[in-house]
Amino acid sequence: MNLEQLFSEKSVFSNAPYPPKPIQVPLFYVTDLSPHRVSSAKIERTLKEISNRGLCGQAQVADYLRSKLRCNCRPNTIRTNSTAILLFLAFLKKSGHQRLSTMSREQISAFVEHEQDRGLAPISIDGRLKALYTFLNYLVEHDIIAPDVLKHRLRIKVPDALPRAIDPEDIKQLLCVLKKPRDQAMILTLLRTGMRIGELLSTKVTDFNLKEQNLQIVEAEKNRVGRVVYLSSDAAEAIKKWLSLRDRECKFLFCGRYGRPLGYEAARGMFMVCLNKAGLAHKGYTLHCLRHTFASELLNAGMPLQCLQELLGHKSIEMTRRYARLTDNTRRQAYYEAMAIIEKGEINGHYRLDYQLP
């Protein structure tokens, strides 16, 4: 199915006295904003904000962000870089430094401390610092700032936390409260495929293969590598039911307004409503926890790490190996076998409390 969404007339209001003058409304509404157009719009908004706030470096920021656009960076990358640069430039102005050419390593350190004082998580600060260093490296290459600025780069120690999966009993409670076909299709698809929410929201009807029970992810959200994920019977049935009820004019599997894909905030809001109904809102689960649950359950069922890596779309096996730390039946069995021997008092040797090192 390759259908395009047509948008009827949209009401436009102004502050003009009643009755308003007739306004020409385009017959077709632009429904499919390309990544390039989204990124271009973000760059223009960033440059306008720099100008409105009287920040320095507008020309350099414009050159840098447009170079990222030419390199085909994703909109998320453009947005992340724009946010980090804006925050840093605002910090420089607040600190009394209005020229990029005179900045030093001390300003970078002070910026990191400022972000820490704001209560940001280490992973968020690390992401902004990396984006900032990429921008500064660009300035060094173009002889705008001194190379010494990049010496002895700061490194943020980010906790290597375990992925958070949803408890099996909580999953049962969550699935029991899913009454709407759309909610059932979305949550079951995330739970049974391990897709990222952004990947699912950008999925088109034509990406779904009913006969083979799989979904094609043409371009992964993070690493831009395509892959195929498979649907369990319950997820496939939920999608088929949703396909029979959804707006057939929309090309996306989950459609928002004006034929665009459903937004993340709408999907998140739906998930929070379901968590509330299931009595799980206090546990802090997120949509991404469904992906962690998918990986943990497959490992518990004996799936090899290499297969799971392909399904999750990880470039590195080390990313997938995190789930082995979360759930490893072999390690669990070895622990309880050893502990059974200890509890029976069948270990050899004895303990010496007064043991002295030689």
N, C-alpha and C positions, 0 to 999 in steps of 0.2 A: 504494500500500500504506500503510495507516494503522493500524499495529499497536502495541499497548501491551505493555510488558514486565511480566510477573508474576513476583514473587519468592517462592520457596518459603521454608520456615522457615529461620531463621538461628540457628546455635548461639550461645548467650550463656553466658559463663563468669563466675564470681565467685570471691571468696576464701572463700566459705562452706565449711564442712567437707563432705566427701563423705558421702552423696549430696546434690547441690544441690536446693534447693526448686524446684518447678515454676515456670516463668516464662511469663507470657503474652506471646506473640509476635504482632504484627500479621499478618494474612493478606496484606495488600498492603504492599509496600515502596515508599516514595516514590522514584521513579526519575528524575523530571524536575524537578530543582530550578530554579525560575525565577530569572532574574537578580536580581529583587527580593529573593528569599529568600537567595540567596548573598551579596548585598551587606549585608543586615540581619545575617546571621550574622557577617560580617567586622567590622561596626561593633561588635557586642556583644563580640567577642573583643578588639578594640582597646581598648574602654572598660574591660574587665576587666583587661587588662594595665596600663593606666595606673593603675588602682586598686591592683593588686598591687605595682607598683614604686614607688608613692608619688609619682607625677609630678603636676605641676600642670596645671590647665586642663581637667579631665575634663568639666565641664559645657559649656564652650565647644566642646570637640572634639565632644561628642555633638550639640550643636545644629548645628555646621557639617556634619558627616558626614551627618546626617539631612536637612539641606537639600539636599545633593548627591543623596541618595536620592530626595527628592521631585522633583528636577529630572530624574529618570530617567537619571542618569549610569550608565555601564556598571560592572560589577563590577571591571574592571581599573582604572578611574579611582578607585573607592573604595579599592581595595587600594593603589594608588600613593600616594594622599593620606594614607592611614592610616600607611603605612610612613614617609613623610617626616616627618609630625607626631610620630610616636613617637620617631624618631631625634633630632629637634630638642628635644623635651621632655626626653629622657634626657640630652642634652648640656647643657641648661640646669641640670638638677639636679646634674650632675657639676661644673658651673662655679660652683655655689653660688647660682643664681638660681631661686627657687621661686615666682615670681609673674609671670604674663604681662604684667600691667599695668605692670611696671617695666622691661621689656626694651627694648633699644635696637638701633640698626643694628650696633653693634659685636658683639653676640651673633650676628647673622647672618653677619658676616664671619668670626668665629671658628669658627662651625659649618662654613662652607665649607672653611676651612683644615683643620679636623679631618677632614672627609671626604676631602680631598686627601691628607692624611697617611696615611689608611687605604689608599691606593692605588686608590681608585675612578677609573674612567674619566671623562673630562670630560663625556661624554654622560649618564652616570648622575648625576653631581653636578648637571648642568643640569636634568635632570628633577626631581630632588628639590627644587632651589631654586625652580623654577617652582611646584611643588605647595605648597611652604611659603609663597611669596608670595601664592598664592590664599587660603590659610588666614588669613594676616595681614591681607589686604585685607578679609576677612570680619570680623575682629576690629576693624578700624578703622571699618568701616561701623556696627558695633554699639557704638562708643565704649568698647571694652575696652582698646585700646592707642592711643597717640598717633599721629597721622598722619605725624609726622616719621620714623617707623620705615620708611616706604615711600619716602622721598625718596632719590634717587641709588641706585637699585636696582643690585645687582650683576649683571653680565652675564658668563656663562661662554662663552669662545671655544671652540666645538665644531668639531673638524676636519671639513671637508667631504670625507670619504673616498669613494673610488670604491666602488660596489657590487661585491661579490666573487662572480663567477660561477665555476662549476666547469669546469675545462679539458675540452674535447671528448674527449680520450683517457681522462681520468678518468671521464667519464660512461659511456663504453663499458665500462670495467672494472667500474663500479658496477652497471650493468644486467646484466652477465654473471653476477653472484653472486646475483641475486634469484631464489630458488627457490620461496619460499612465495607462494601466490596473494595473500594479504593484503598482503605487502610489495611485490609487484609492482604491485598496484592503487594503493597509497598513494603510492609514490615516482613512478610514471609519471603519476599524476594531478597531483601537485605540479609535476612537470617540464613537463607539457604544457598546464597551465592557468594557472600562475603564482599559484595560490591560496595564501593564508597558511595555515600549518598549523592555526591556530585555526579558520579558516573550514572547512577540510576535516573536522576532527574533529567539528564541530557539524552537518555535512551529514547530512540524513536521506535514506532510500531514496527517498522521494517527490520529492526535489529533483532526482533523476537522470532525464533524459528519454532513454530508449534509442533512440527513433526519430529524434530530432533530434540525438543525440549531444552533449548539453550538460548543464550543471549550473546550477541556479539558486541563487545566493547571496542569500538573502532579506534578510539584514542583514550588511553587511561588518563585520569584526571591529574596525576602527579608526574609520572615518568613518560607519558605520551606514547607508551607501548601498548598496542592493541592485544586483546586476548579474548578467549571464549570462556564463558562460565555456564555451568549446567544447572538446570532447574529440577528440584525434587518434585514429586507428584503433587504434593499439597500446594507448592508455590505455582506450579504450572496451571493447576485448576483455578487458583485464585486469580491469576493473570487472565485466563480465558474468560472467567466470569466478568472481570473488570472490562475486558475488551468489548464484551457484548453490551455494556452499559455506558461506556465513555462516549465523549463527543467524537464522532467518526471523522469530522472535518479537521481535527488536530493531528499533526504528525507525531507528536511526542506521546510516549506511553502515559506519562502523568502531566497533564496540561494545566497551565495557569491561565491568566487573563490574556486576551488578545492573541491566543494561539502560541504564546511563549511557553517554555517549560515551567513547571511548578517551581516556585522559589524555595530556597533552603529554609527561610523563616517559616513559611507555610507548612513545610514538612516537619520541621522541628515542633511547631505548635501542635500539629496533629499528634505527634509522638508523646508530647507532654500531657495532652488530654487523655491519651490511652494509659499512660503511667498513673495518672490520678485516679482513673476508674479502677485500675488494678491495685491501688493502694501502694504503689511503688515510687511515688514522686520523691519521697524523702531519701531514696537510695542514690540519687545523683546519676542515674543512667543516662547515656546519650545515644543518639543514633549510631555513632561509631562503635558503641559497645556491641551492637549486633554483628559487626564484622569480626570483632574479637571473639565473640561467642561462636561464630561459624568456624573459625580457625581452631579454637580449643576443642570443640566437639569432634572435628575431623581427626585431630591428633589423638584424642582419646579413643577414637574408633580404629586407630591403627594406620591412618594414611601416612605414607612417607613424606618427609619434609620437602623433597624435590617436587612432588606433585602439588603439595599445598602452596609452595612458592609460585608455581605457574598459575594456580587459581587466584591467588591474592594479587598477582601482578608485581611481586617484589623483584627488583633487579638483583639484590644481594640475598644469598641464603641466610646471612646473619640476621637480616630483618625478620625472616620467618622463624629463625631459631629462638627468638624471644618467647614464642608460644610453648616451646619445649620446656622452658623454665617455669611457665605457668602450670602446665599439666604434663607430667611424664609418668605414665603408668609403670614403666620399667624401674625408674628411680623409686617410686612409691613402694613397689613390691619389694625391692631390695632393702629399703629401710625397715619395713615391718618384719621381714624375715630375720634381719640382724637384731632388731629389737626384741623379737620373741626369744632368741637365744640369750640375750642379756637378761631379760626378765626371769628366765628359768635358772639363771645362775650358772650357765654352762660354758662361760668364757674361760679361757686359760689365763694364768698369770694372776697377779694381784696388784693393788694400788699402793703406792707409798706416799704418804702425806708429807714426809720429810725429805723428799727427793731433792738432791742438790746437783746443780750442774757442775761438771768437772772443771 
